[in-house]
Amino acid sequence: MNILLINHYAGSPRHGGTYRAYYLSREWVKLGHKVLIVAASQSHLRTIMPPDTFGKWRHQEFIEDIEYAWLATPRYKENGTKRFLNILCFIGQLFLYAENIIRKFKPDVVIASSTYPLDIFPAHYIAKRCNAKLVFEIHDLWPFSPMELGKMSKWHPFIMIMQFAENYYCRHADVVISILPLVHEHLLSKGFPLSRLHIIPNGVSVEEWSNEGREPLDAKIARQLSEIKADGYRIVGYAGTHGLANALEWLLEGAKLIRDEKVMFVFVGDGPSKVNLQKQARDEGARNVLFFEPVRKRQIPALLSFFDVACITLKKQPLFRFGISPNKIMDYMMAGLPILNAIEAGNDPVAEADCGITVEPENPQAIADGIRKLLAKGDTELRRMGQRGRQFIIENQDYKDLAKKFLMAID
């Protein structure tokens, strides 16, 4: 079967970024299918390097037998006009590239999976021309996301365009796959039949957590963390994006409440809020807080092995009533770590796996008390708690199994 996966933000081990498209495609290729991923050359989510189009509007390369087509798009740094121009450029070039795809690749399945829903238009055009199945994959619910997170009016031209696209995929998609677990009522209100909706969350490549799939942690970071542990400190860690939605300022406030205890808070990653978070820590004289630059994905297991407790926080948002499926939680669980979860959402992966505790978000005292409660447990109980999370991921969210479920949903 020929599978065309359109994902503006798709990443790879070579370029960094989001890995869901890569992991699913790698498993499909192993099962004997042919996969073409079409993505944009410029994305704010890529963490290693952008793909080089060599001055052309399109460049193709193979990564582990997955064919990637990179469409040249303009650079941008954050949400705003430049990002929207980047989106329009990608969609426009995808229409230009469509005839090439139809003629040479002849997809049996076309998957539109770019977070925003505008890719449904070229995806439907290609699927219709090839008599292929049309699949839309929900990462975030647009236009709900920019409306509720960005406080945009439903009459804003951008929102109206996105609403038209959402209505369009609800009318034309043969199958909808959702990463978010609680979108049923919303799609039903749009007229989409729930018999064609399938929930397939984010996951983990279990094989990459074997010794063969790991890389040693950066020597400088490993040395500092080893010294902290040798001094008798427990490490409470966060690894991921430092953005507005991540609400890390509240985690810093929680750290301030236990600054006199032998607990070190370690923040690893990058993002638009990092500079302000570092300033906040300096201004408050937070001697129990350390910041590190992002590490390569294959170094994540080695990094997390230093943590005693892993934290995940998000701002309070009504949008989370549709559920969450954060990659960070998957990594923490796979690392066998007890988790402090400061998220209020329609679902609770930490409670479901019984691998940590959940506290009120944006509440420093609740965060501090939750960390104290976890660290007060004996090492044996913390290991058991972490192992429950790890086993949950292995049994339910290995990309090897999720890829098969995806194909079954299409069939």
C-alpha positions as MATLAB code, in Angstrom:
seq = 'MNILLINHYAGSPRHGGTYRAYYLSREWVKLGHKVLIVAASQSHLRTIMPPDTFGKWRHQEFIEDIEYAWLATPRYKENGTKRFLNILCFIGQLFLYAENIIRKFKPDVVIASSTYPLDIFPAHYIAKRCNAKLVFEIHDLWPFSPMELGKMSKWHPFIMIMQFAENYYCRHADVVISILPLVHEHLLSKGFPLSRLHIIPNGVSVEEWSNEGREPLDAKIARQLSEIKADGYRIVGYAGTHGLANALEWLLEGAKLIRDEKVMFVFVGDGPSKVNLQKQARDEGARNVLFFEPVRKRQIPALLSFFDVACITLKKQPLFRFGISPNKIMDYMMAGLPILNAIEAGNDPVAEADCGITVEPENPQAIADGIRKLLAKGDTELRRMGQRGRQFIIENQDYKDLAKKFLMAID';
ca = [
       0.000    0.000    0.000;
       1.257    3.510   -0.833;
       0.703    5.912    2.077;
       0.983    9.670    1.600;
       1.386   11.461    4.929;
       1.077   15.258    4.782;
       2.489   16.787    7.953;
       3.809   20.349    7.808;
       5.855   19.871   11.014;
       7.085   16.296   10.535;
      10.559   15.706   11.923;
      13.197   12.996   11.835;
      16.252   11.896   13.828;
      18.320   13.883   11.332;
      16.402   17.135   11.789;
      14.688   16.924   15.176;
      11.167   18.177   15.774;
       8.030   16.092   16.180;
       8.497   12.366   15.692;
       5.014   10.820   15.496;
       4.958   10.822   11.671;
       8.447    9.317   11.559;
       7.715    6.533   14.051;
       4.414    5.528   12.438;
       5.955    5.619    8.960;
       8.967    3.569   10.035;
       6.664    0.821   11.283;
       4.546    0.935    8.121;
       7.672    0.535    5.999;
       8.686   -2.483    8.100;
       5.265   -3.971    7.357;
       5.951   -3.676    3.624;
       4.197   -0.419    2.797;
       5.640    2.520    0.883;
       5.490    5.916    2.627;
       5.958    9.457    1.371;
       6.012   12.210    4.023;
       5.497   15.729    2.697;
       6.648   18.418    5.142;
       7.748   22.053    5.214;
      11.417   22.982    5.210;
      10.913   25.544    8.004;
       9.240   24.692   11.309;
       9.473   26.190   14.794;
       9.454   22.652   16.194;
      12.701   21.376   14.661;
      15.424   21.141   17.283;
      18.511   19.990   15.342;
      18.598   21.578   11.908;
      16.171   22.460    9.114;
      16.298   20.310    5.991;
      18.235   21.869    3.122;
      16.301   22.345   -0.121;
      19.505   23.439   -1.899;
      17.864   26.550   -3.307;
      15.034   24.564   -4.910;
      11.388   24.675   -3.973;
      11.408   20.937   -3.259;
      14.007   18.419   -2.117;
      13.513   14.690   -1.584;
      15.545   12.317    0.539;
      15.216    8.908    2.182;
      15.519    8.423    5.944;
      15.390    4.761    6.986;
      13.494    3.864    3.791;
      10.910    6.592    4.410;
      10.747    9.062    1.538;
      10.584   12.706    2.625;
       9.644   15.581    0.320;
      10.606   18.936    1.829;
       8.724   21.909    0.398;
      10.596   25.214    0.729;
       8.822   27.652    3.039;
       9.857   30.997    4.579;
      11.367   31.241    8.049;
       9.408   32.387   11.080;
       9.983   32.389   14.832;
       6.632   32.488   16.558;
       2.880   32.733   16.042;
       1.790   35.639   13.913;
       1.659   36.805   10.310;
       4.928   35.135    9.309;
       3.777   31.752   10.554;
       0.503   32.096    8.641;
       2.468   32.976    5.495;
       4.581   29.881    6.082;
       1.387   27.793    6.259;
      -0.072   29.327    3.100;
       3.216   28.795    1.260;
       3.235   25.106    2.247;
      -0.374   24.540    1.186;
       0.132   26.384   -2.100;
       3.252   24.399   -2.983;
       1.506   21.187   -2.011;
      -1.112   21.919   -4.673;
       1.717   22.522   -7.160;
       3.348   19.236   -6.147;
       0.053   17.325   -6.259;
       0.274   16.264   -9.913;
       3.748   14.868   -9.333;
       2.443   12.824   -6.379;
      -0.545   11.599   -8.375;
       1.569   10.590  -11.355;
       4.576    9.033   -9.621;
       3.477    7.905   -6.156;
      -0.194    6.987   -6.743;
      -1.220    6.861   -3.052;
      -3.784    4.368   -1.783;
      -4.202    6.391    1.416;
      -3.810   10.144    1.938;
      -3.386   11.378    5.518;
      -3.730   15.086    6.357;
      -1.915   15.608    9.655;
      -0.535   19.131   10.008;
      -2.159   20.292   13.288;
      -4.010   23.063   11.451;
      -6.729   21.706    9.101;
      -5.902   23.552    5.859;
      -4.024   20.553    4.464;
      -7.371   18.782    4.036;
      -7.900   20.685    0.757;
      -4.862   19.419   -1.189;
      -5.191   16.033    0.555;
      -8.781   15.665   -0.658;
      -7.800   16.731   -4.169;
      -5.053   14.091   -4.343;
      -7.212   11.374   -2.748;
     -10.077   12.038   -5.140;
      -7.804   11.917   -8.201;
      -6.240    8.626   -7.050;
      -9.435    7.069   -5.679;
      -7.571    6.825   -2.361;
      -8.889    6.799    1.187;
      -8.838   10.204    2.873;
      -7.775   10.336    6.532;
      -7.636   13.409    8.737;
      -5.545   13.240   11.920;
      -6.389   15.562   14.824;
      -3.436   16.831   16.878;
      -5.141   19.932   18.271;
      -8.694   21.061   17.683;
      -8.489   24.028   15.331;
     -10.035   26.608   15.327;
     -10.731   25.961   19.031;
      -7.012   26.108   19.888;
      -6.249   29.612   18.544;
      -9.631   30.852   19.789;
      -9.187   29.689   23.379;
      -5.412   29.983   23.686;
      -5.071   33.159   21.613;
      -8.427   34.708   22.611;
      -9.323   35.203   18.938;
     -12.884   36.026   17.910;
     -14.832   33.480   15.889;
     -15.336   36.285   13.357;
     -11.608   36.799   12.843;
     -10.808   35.984    9.174;
      -8.136   33.464   10.231;
     -10.604   31.647   12.507;
     -13.305   31.645    9.830;
     -10.892   30.037    7.348;
      -9.943   27.364    9.887;
     -13.596   26.742   10.725;
     -14.365   26.231    7.046;
     -11.513   23.699    6.871;
     -12.747   21.819    9.948;
     -16.250   21.603    8.521;
     -14.741   20.423    5.243;
     -12.858   17.460    6.723;
     -15.916   16.466    8.741;
     -17.823   16.246    5.434;
     -15.169   14.577    3.295;
     -12.797   12.458    5.420;
     -13.352    8.710    5.241;
     -11.670    8.271    8.624;
     -10.644   10.646   11.418;
      -7.823    9.656   13.764;
      -7.534   11.690   16.964;
      -4.586   11.907   19.333;
      -6.925   13.626   21.812;
      -9.159   11.038   23.533;
     -12.322   13.072   24.162;
     -13.301   14.691   20.858;
     -16.413   12.599   20.273;
     -19.092   15.147   21.179;
     -17.330   17.912   19.280;
     -17.110   15.918   16.049;
     -20.662   14.684   16.472;
     -21.809   18.309   16.687;
     -20.091   18.862   13.312;
     -21.994   15.978   11.765;
     -19.111   13.491   11.656;
     -20.242    9.877   12.299;
     -18.466    8.436   15.332;
     -18.237    5.020   13.676;
     -15.421    6.503   11.559;
     -13.554    8.067   14.489;
     -10.580    6.265   16.063;
      -8.452    7.361   19.038;
      -4.730    6.639   18.617;
      -2.615    8.501   21.193;
       1.023    9.488   21.061;
       3.458    6.787   22.050;
       7.041    5.659   22.450;
       9.385    3.586   20.328;
      10.134    0.932   22.945;
      13.075   -0.434   20.967;
      14.841    2.941   21.213;
      14.907    2.540   24.985;
      17.034   -0.593   24.668;
      20.779   -0.219   25.138;
      21.285   -0.316   21.359;
      18.975    2.654   20.821;
      20.517    4.954   23.435;
      23.255    7.554   23.333;
      25.295    8.593   26.376;
      24.327   11.910   27.904;
      26.403   14.986   27.098;
      29.488   14.672   29.332;
      29.189   18.147   30.890;
      25.545   17.632   31.900;
      26.222   14.106   33.148;
      29.097   15.352   35.315;
      27.019   18.123   36.900;
      24.078   15.851   37.626;
      26.389   13.189   39.061;
      27.898   15.763   41.410;
      24.440   16.860   42.553;
      23.467   13.271   43.334;
      26.773   12.673   45.111;
      25.995   15.653   47.378;
      22.838   13.872   48.519;
      20.297   15.885   46.537;
      17.147   14.428   44.991;
      16.565   15.663   41.434;
      13.144   16.861   40.299;
      13.322   17.291   36.546;
      11.523   18.715   33.565;
      12.609   17.960   29.986;
      10.822   19.642   27.106;
       9.659   22.913   25.611;
       9.870   26.062   27.722;
       6.792   27.821   26.355;
       3.894   29.872   27.673;
       1.524   26.904   27.693;
       3.960   24.842   29.790;
       3.406   27.009   32.872;
       6.944   26.465   34.154;
       6.873   29.718   36.130;
       4.591   27.933   38.593;
       7.039   25.054   38.891;
       9.740   27.619   39.695;
       7.489   29.116   42.377;
       6.998   25.639   43.808;
      10.774   25.146   43.842;
      11.130   28.351   45.867;
       8.904   26.893   48.602;
      11.288   23.980   49.175;
      14.586   25.760   48.583;
      15.883   24.788   52.037;
      15.478   21.052   51.385;
      17.961   18.833   49.562;
      16.019   18.959   46.297;
      17.416   20.282   43.015;
      15.110   21.317   40.175;
      16.563   20.665   36.725;
      15.066   22.196   33.554;
      16.286   20.779   30.242;
      15.151   22.203   26.908;
      14.502   25.431   25.089;
      11.642   27.659   24.057;
      10.322   31.227   23.970;
       9.897   31.414   27.759;
      13.337   30.145   28.739;
      15.030   33.538   29.019;
      12.256   34.871   31.268;
      12.341   31.718   33.401;
      16.093   32.060   33.893;
      15.620   35.715   34.844;
      12.882   34.750   37.292;
      15.191   32.199   38.902;
      18.053   34.728   39.141;
      15.854   37.512   40.531;
      14.499   35.206   43.229;
      17.926   33.810   44.091;
      16.795   30.266   43.326;
      19.873   28.302   44.345;
      18.035   24.986   43.903;
      17.350   25.450   40.163;
      19.523   24.573   37.150;
      18.878   25.093   33.425;
      20.430   23.033   30.617;
      20.238   23.212   26.849;
      18.196   20.578   24.933;
      19.750   17.148   24.476;
      19.440   14.833   21.485;
      16.402   12.566   21.538;
      18.497    9.411   21.881;
      20.095   10.935   25.004;
      16.722   11.329   26.757;
      16.843    7.895   28.484;
      20.291    8.691   29.896;
      19.124   12.141   31.043;
      16.000   10.836   32.759;
      17.995    8.178   34.597;
      19.316   10.993   36.839;
      15.817   12.180   37.838;
      14.095   11.008   41.027;
      10.783   12.643   40.056;
       9.668   14.034   36.701;
       7.296   16.993   36.411;
       4.846   18.072   33.761;
       2.814   21.258   33.985;
       0.372   23.056   31.707;
      -1.653   26.230   32.080;
      -5.292   25.922   33.066;
      -7.196   25.878   29.798;
     -10.784   24.865   28.996;
      -9.313   23.478   25.760;
      -7.885   20.519   27.693;
     -11.406   19.198   28.269;
     -10.869   17.282   25.018;
      -8.013   15.378   26.666;
      -4.241   15.389   26.399;
      -1.533   13.050   25.114;
       1.820   14.760   25.862;
       4.993   13.134   24.591;
       6.793   14.150   27.796;
       4.534   11.955   29.910;
       5.274    8.994   27.609;
       9.027    9.475   28.005;
       8.768    9.889   31.775;
       6.693    6.721   32.047;
       9.018    4.744   29.794;
      11.927    5.859   31.984;
      10.163    4.316   34.982;
       9.861    7.648   36.793;
       7.189    8.697   39.293;
       5.448   11.773   37.883;
       4.169   14.997   39.398;
       1.338   15.985   37.056;
       0.071   19.576   37.338;
      -2.494   19.481   34.532;
      -6.267   19.818   34.645;
      -7.717   17.937   31.668;
     -10.540   15.680   30.573;
      -8.266   12.673   31.057;
      -5.374   11.916   33.407;
      -2.738    9.551   31.958;
      -0.775    9.558   35.239;
      -3.784    8.454   37.296;
      -4.760    5.922   34.642;
      -1.350    4.243   34.887;
      -1.114    4.845   38.656;
       2.423    6.154   38.242;
       2.415    9.414   40.187;
       0.157   12.066   41.645;
      -1.874   14.870   40.093;
      -2.131   18.316   41.672;
      -3.864   21.574   40.839;
      -2.053   23.487   38.066;
      -0.814   27.058   38.597;
      -0.679   26.399   42.349;
       2.901   26.569   43.715;
       1.917   25.258   47.142;
       0.137   22.248   45.638;
       3.158   21.563   43.428;
       5.579   21.799   46.357;
       3.378   19.598   48.558;
       3.033   17.051   45.749;
       6.798   16.826   45.311;
       7.283   16.442   49.061;
       4.661   13.706   49.132;
       6.367   11.788   46.344;
       9.876   12.135   47.759;
       8.619   11.055   51.201;
       7.781    7.648   49.780;
      10.459    5.038   50.096;
      12.692    4.204   47.152;
      10.949    0.847   46.773;
       7.519    2.433   46.407;
       8.832    5.052   43.971;
      10.353    2.288   41.828;
       7.065    0.371   41.866;
       5.198    3.513   40.897;
       7.591    4.153   38.012;
       7.440    0.537   36.861;
       3.645    0.726   36.644;
       3.992    3.639   34.228;
       6.622    1.846   32.169;
       4.532   -1.296   31.900;
       1.487    0.753   30.902;
       3.397    2.307   27.985;
       4.845   -1.022   26.829;
       1.395   -2.617   26.823;
      -0.604    0.256   25.362;
       1.511    2.859   23.590;
       4.385    1.271   21.720;
       4.499    2.818   18.229;
       4.909   -0.690   16.809;
       1.362   -1.461   17.998;
      -0.066    2.023   17.370;
       1.024    1.841   13.709;
      -0.900   -1.410   13.275;
      -3.966    0.086   14.960;
      -3.742    3.039   12.558;
      -3.802    0.716    9.560;
      -6.709   -1.245   11.025;
      -8.630    2.007   11.455;
      -8.039    2.851    7.806;
      -9.232   -0.582    6.705;
];
